[in-house]
């Protein structure tokens, strides 16, 4: 079984206002498995600059890794990562943009046994405040908000 993004939005405690953003950024990533590690390195540097506690940083890093991995496995290029932090709630907002669903699974997704796939979105559901996706013609944005306080 492979994992794919659902069109539903999980907002157990969603934000209904427009957040004030702390300085973040956006990065284009290569569409390959190694990009999950690159995305974690970028994210770790930003979280350190923001002073995010280690336990919260671990949740953000895992979320980034899962979203980028899913994009590499199940979507077309281009691939990009965007990170921002709400200055009021201190939540980290993660967006991974891709070129929309791939016609076939990537070579990376085809490897391994079926029980090695399909857990990423369950993990994201448990460690984020909210997550979902926005489909647009020619691309999709998968997002998540992670509580980044101690």
Residue, then its C-alpha position, 0 to 999 in steps of 0.5 A: x500500500x502506498x501513501x497519497x495525500x488526501x484532499x481533506x484538511x485536518x484542523x483539530x485546533x486550526x488557525x482562523x486568522x491571518x498569522x503574523x509571520x517571522x522571517x522564514x524563506x523558500x527553497x527549491x529542492x532537487x526532485x530526488x530522495x536526498x532532498x529530504x536530508x537537505x530539507x532537514x538541514x535547511x529547517x534545522x538551521x532556521x529553527x536554531x535561529x528562531x530558538x525553537x526548543x529541541x522537542x518541538x524542533x524534532x516534530x518540525x523536522x519529522x514533518x518536513x522530512x515526511x512531506x518532502x519524501x511524499x513529494x519525491x515518491x508520489x509527485x512530479x517536479x518541481x519541488x520546493x520548501x517554504x517555512x515560516x513561523x507565526x510570531x503570535x502562536x509560535x507555530x511553524x508553518x511548512x509548505x511543500x510544493x510539487x508538480x502534482x501527482x506523478x503518472x507512476x510511483x518513483x523508483x524510491x517508492x517502488x522499493x521496499x515492502x508494502x508495510x514500509x509505506x503509508x505511515x507518513x500522513x498518520x505521523x503528520x496527523x499526530x504531531x501537527x496542529x493542522x495539515x492539508x493540501x491545496x491543489x492547483x492546476x499543474x501543482x499542489x501545495x502540502x502544508x502543516x502547522x506544528x506547535x513550536x513552543x516548549 
